[in-house]
Amino acid sequence: MPEARDIAATRSTYTVASDPEAAEDIMCLLKRLAKADNLAVLCVLHQVELAYNHADRVVGIRDGRIAFDLPREDLSRDAVRGLYLSEAA
């Protein structure tokens, strides 16, 4: 069997919403593993600050469609905010 070259992490894998310190620790661990072993890490996040602090690339999804797919440094807070605002707002 070929060696895995990626890691997929959902919210329940690494985040207990009431423990932001644990979430931060696990994100740091995932980032270290990715760099050390040249792995891709796919995380499903609702904690926007974790994405800002750790992601190299951010894909925003709204209503089942990709709203943006950008390197972290090109992502504006307004674009992220738009994911959470209703169309009427």
C-alpha positions as CSV (number, residue, x, y, z in Angstrom):
1,M,0.0,0.0,0.0
2,P,1.4,3.5,-0.9
3,E,2.3,5.8,1.9
4,A,-0.3,8.6,2.6
5,R,0.7,12.0,1.4
6,D,-2.1,14.0,3.0
7,I,-4.1,14.5,6.2
8,A,-7.8,15.4,6.4
9,A,-9.0,16.9,9.6
10,T,-12.6,17.8,10.4
11,R,-13.7,20.0,13.3
12,S,-14.3,17.0,15.5
13,T,-10.8,15.6,14.8
14,Y,-8.9,18.5,16.4
15,T,-11.3,21.0,18.0
16,V,-13.3,20.9,21.1
17,A,-15.1,24.3,20.7
18,S,-14.7,24.9,24.5
19,D,-10.9,24.4,24.3
20,P,-9.3,26.9,22.0
21,E,-5.9,26.1,23.4
22,A,-6.2,22.5,22.3
23,A,-7.3,23.6,18.9
24,E,-4.3,25.8,18.6
25,D,-2.0,23.0,19.7
26,I,-3.4,20.6,17.2
27,M,-3.2,23.1,14.4
28,C,0.5,23.7,15.2
29,L,1.1,19.9,15.3
30,L,-0.6,19.5,11.9
31,K,1.5,22.3,10.4
32,R,4.7,20.7,11.7
33,L,3.8,17.3,10.3
34,A,2.9,18.8,7.0
35,K,6.3,20.7,6.7
36,A,8.4,17.8,8.0
37,D,6.9,15.2,5.8
38,N,5.8,17.3,2.8
39,L,2.1,16.5,3.4
40,A,-1.0,18.3,2.3
41,V,-3.4,19.1,5.2
42,L,-7.1,19.7,4.5
43,C,-8.9,21.2,7.5
44,V,-12.6,22.0,7.8
45,L,-12.7,25.0,10.0
46,H,-15.3,27.4,11.4
47,Q,-12.8,29.1,13.6
48,V,-11.7,31.8,11.2
49,E,-8.7,32.8,13.3
50,L,-7.3,29.3,13.1
51,A,-7.3,29.6,9.3
52,Y,-5.7,33.1,9.4
53,N,-3.0,31.9,11.8
54,H,-2.1,28.5,10.2
55,A,-3.4,28.1,6.6
56,D,-1.2,28.5,3.5
57,R,-4.4,28.6,1.3
58,V,-8.0,29.2,2.2
59,V,-11.1,27.9,0.3
60,G,-14.3,29.5,1.4
61,I,-17.6,27.7,0.6
62,R,-21.0,29.2,0.8
63,D,-24.2,27.5,-0.2
64,G,-22.3,24.5,-1.5
65,R,-20.2,26.6,-3.9
66,I,-16.6,27.8,-3.8
67,A,-16.8,31.5,-2.9
68,F,-13.0,31.9,-3.0
69,D,-9.8,29.9,-3.2
70,L,-6.8,32.1,-2.3
71,P,-3.4,32.1,-0.7
72,R,-3.8,33.2,2.9
73,E,-1.9,36.4,2.3
74,D,-4.4,37.4,-0.5
75,L,-7.5,36.8,1.6
76,S,-9.3,39.8,3.0
77,R,-11.4,39.7,6.2
78,D,-14.3,41.1,4.1
79,A,-14.2,38.1,1.9
80,V,-14.4,35.8,4.9
81,R,-17.1,38.0,6.5
82,G,-19.2,37.6,3.3
83,L,-19.4,33.8,3.9
84,Y,-21.3,34.4,7.1
85,L,-23.6,37.3,6.1
86,S,-27.1,36.7,4.6
87,E,-27.9,37.9,1.2
88,A,-30.3,40.4,2.7
89,A,-27.7,42.0,5.0
